[in-house]
Amino acid sequence: MVSSSENNYQPVKNSPTKLDKFLVCGLGSLGQHCVAILKEYGAIVNAIDLEQPQNLQIPNLLNLLENLFFGDCRQASVLEQADISQCRTIILATGNERVNIEAAFAARLLNPQVRLVIRSDKKNLNQLLSQTLGNFIAFEPNQISASGFAVAALGDEHIGYFQVEEHQFRVVKHQIQMHDPWCNQLHIHELNTQNLRVLYHTYDASVLPKEFHQWEPERKLRPDDTIIYIEVKEQFQSLKKVAIKPQRNWQQLWQEIVLGRVWKNFQQQIPSWRRKLHTYQSLRVAIICGLTVIFLWCIGTIIYILNYPHSNVVEAFYGTAVLLLGGYGDLFGGINFQTPPEPAQHMPGWLRLFSLALTLTGIGFVGVLYALLTDVLLSSRFQFFKSYQPLIPVKNHVVLIGLNRVGQRVAALLEKFKQPVVGISSTGLGIDFFHKIPVIIDSITDALGKVNLANSKSVVVVTDDDMENLEIALMVHAQSPTTRVIIRTYDRNFRDNVARLFPYAQVICTSAISAEVFVAAAFGENILSLFNFDTQSILVVEYTIEVGDTLNGLLLAEVAYGYGVVPILYQNFKRSPVKLMPSDNIQLTVGDRLIVLANTNSLQRIERGEMFNKTWQVEIEKALAEDAIFDGANEISIISGCSIGTARKLMDNLPGQLPKALYKQQALRLVRRLSKLRVTARLKPFSDN
């Protein structure tokens, strides 16, 4: 574990001074949580609401506020009274989208520089307003929380799942087993590659660290250890590539025929064809009629050619077709009792009778084909209006209860994950939704008996009523005690109480999760995604390094271990190709792009420029080769960030100590690199002396 002394902070000397006053409009569940988190950042918070908040989910809410004003946040006078001109950001979190947007207009007119963070689900309008108003961002709590419910429903080892551009990331929690290739073989730091980074490690799965990098790099993985890591998959590029099947030449085909492979494959397909024919009676009739018509077509053509050898084969073929389609009168003319029609003067009687039989048989069989085709067309037409839906999964599926906006969003994400899902709703839905997943519209009690609950993977309850969600969760547990249950709530106190009383249920507070995103955006961060981990939210945050930024000029090692974040993507300001899981040696400069995993505490430290103290020092003992002195100096400069002159001076006067303190994982990495260059070094606690 990292030494406790590292938890002391040291401020960044050139951290920028910014306005720390924020305004929150609407003190519902979301607004209250925004106020609480803003105070954790050390901000000054004013609020506007129409009336005194009745349901206080944050017990000391009024004490957290600098001032509380009552009125309509769309009115300029109310905003001026709330000191909008001195605010860095206004968070518009009322439950009415129109009120939020109109208040954003009023705030922009009064303060052209204020950042606008609003609650809105109108995606297209939000994009247009962002382009027009500038310094504007909008979120919808339902969309923010949906990914958390979907990933929780997957269960197993999945914790998070998100996408950055064409890169797909997955966060996995894995308990080491004896048969794992990692077990007793690798040190933890050896797991880190260009496609994987270790986030957490613990000996006890029930007790997980609250910060990243709280693991010993040199420790070997043992059975029952738990690690959490993030990995990247380049799947979107590969999916676009069409697999080209190798062409089979005639020699290969002939060999397959000789060896009997074609016949064996044909024999293997016969039972499946029989089952299909037995299942679809109409198809059986159509095949019989079709084969009969083709047989008569061929027989008729042959008979006419044999009886009229000087005739054209094509004419015989088409003549038979005309007879089968009921064209006897077209070929042999109308009824004439005086003399035979011209085409039939020299035709034998039996052949005329055969032609008539062809016509009568063709009318019958072709008529059946017409009838079947008409039936298929009408059935498909009426099927469009019927509430047709896929079959209910038998096992390893997710039961989704409550198909409101959150539920439908969760269903869409689960479909994207290729996870079987069945929905339950007590009210009717749009017909389009029935074609996506199987849906049961019934009372919850009756519907639970129809979804194969005992064999399900998990049950997600996302109705709009907290108490109904709890009631359903208890019903599910009573019927299937081993099934995982995920419950939606708006109240953080309700979440905490239910989680303690019913440990089998995972309770997700929509407002608490969404508030972390709103507040992070209020400080100017670009939030790309988030996922839940051990009662805390992990945000995927994008930074663009600016002049005076607390990240400017730092090595990625200092960013990672100093602020407690995990860099997962880096791109140079010249728009060079992105680097996934970038090296700790990269130094940030103005214009660089960086995406990290961070929790709320990490974002607060970055905002205030408070880094963990560096408490370790590297002592260089000796170099075992002449060239090791030169290479070792380069490595020291690259990993520690000290000047190359300082590093060369140290290597020329061994033994000696690196005058710059490092973070523990950074220092251990330097020792390992020096060892490969045949330079002996060791770690020791940092001393100012």
Secondary structure as GFF3:
##gff-version 3
##sequence-region A 1 689
A	DSSP	three_ten_helix	4	7	.	.	.	ID=ss1
A	DSSP	beta_strand	9	11	.	.	.	ID=ss2
A	DSSP	beta_strand	21	25	.	.	.	ID=ss3
A	DSSP	alpha_helix	29	40	.	.	.	ID=ss4
A	DSSP	beta_strand	44	49	.	.	.	ID=ss5
A	DSSP	alpha_helix	61	64	.	.	.	ID=ss6
A	DSSP	beta_strand	67	70	.	.	.	ID=ss7
A	DSSP	alpha_helix	76	81	.	.	.	ID=ss8
A	DSSP	three_ten_helix	84	86	.	.	.	ID=ss9
A	DSSP	beta_strand	89	92	.	.	.	ID=ss10
A	DSSP	alpha_helix	97	110	.	.	.	ID=ss11
A	DSSP	beta_strand	115	119	.	.	.	ID=ss12
A	DSSP	alpha_helix	123	133	.	.	.	ID=ss13
A	DSSP	beta_strand	136	139	.	.	.	ID=ss14
A	DSSP	alpha_helix	141	154	.	.	.	ID=ss15
A	DSSP	beta_strand	158	164	.	.	.	ID=ss16
A	DSSP	beta_strand	167	175	.	.	.	ID=ss17
A	DSSP	three_ten_helix	188	191	.	.	.	ID=ss18
A	DSSP	beta_strand	196	202	.	.	.	ID=ss19
A	DSSP	beta_strand	226	233	.	.	.	ID=ss20
A	DSSP	alpha_helix	235	240	.	.	.	ID=ss21
A	DSSP	alpha_helix	250	259	.	.	.	ID=ss22
A	DSSP	alpha_helix	261	279	.	.	.	ID=ss23
A	DSSP	alpha_helix	281	307	.	.	.	ID=ss24
A	DSSP	alpha_helix	313	324	.	.	.	ID=ss25
A	DSSP	alpha_helix	328	332	.	.	.	ID=ss26
A	DSSP	three_ten_helix	342	344	.	.	.	ID=ss27
A	DSSP	alpha_helix	349	383	.	.	.	ID=ss28
A	DSSP	beta_strand	398	401	.	.	.	ID=ss29
A	DSSP	alpha_helix	405	416	.	.	.	ID=ss30
A	DSSP	beta_strand	421	425	.	.	.	ID=ss31
A	DSSP	alpha_helix	431	434	.	.	.	ID=ss32
A	DSSP	beta_strand	439	441	.	.	.	ID=ss33
A	DSSP	alpha_helix	444	447	.	.	.	ID=ss34
A	DSSP	three_ten_helix	448	450	.	.	.	ID=ss35
A	DSSP	three_ten_helix	453	455	.	.	.	ID=ss36
A	DSSP	beta_strand	458	461	.	.	.	ID=ss37
A	DSSP	alpha_helix	466	479	.	.	.	ID=ss38
A	DSSP	beta_strand	484	489	.	.	.	ID=ss39
A	DSSP	alpha_helix	492	501	.	.	.	ID=ss40
A	DSSP	beta_strand	505	509	.	.	.	ID=ss41
A	DSSP	alpha_helix	510	522	.	.	.	ID=ss42
A	DSSP	beta_strand	526	533	.	.	.	ID=ss43
A	DSSP	beta_strand	536	544	.	.	.	ID=ss44
A	DSSP	alpha_helix	556	563	.	.	.	ID=ss45
A	DSSP	beta_strand	566	571	.	.	.	ID=ss46
A	DSSP	beta_strand	579	580	.	.	.	ID=ss47
A	DSSP	beta_strand	593	598	.	.	.	ID=ss48
A	DSSP	alpha_helix	600	608	.	.	.	ID=ss49
A	DSSP	beta_strand	610	612	.	.	.	ID=ss50
A	DSSP	beta_strand	616	623	.	.	.	ID=ss51
A	DSSP	alpha_helix	626	640	.	.	.	ID=ss52
A	DSSP	alpha_helix	644	651	.	.	.	ID=ss53
A	DSSP	beta_strand	656	657	.	.	.	ID=ss54
A	DSSP	alpha_helix	664	676	.	.	.	ID=ss55
A	DSSP	beta_strand	679	685	.	.	.	ID=ss56
###
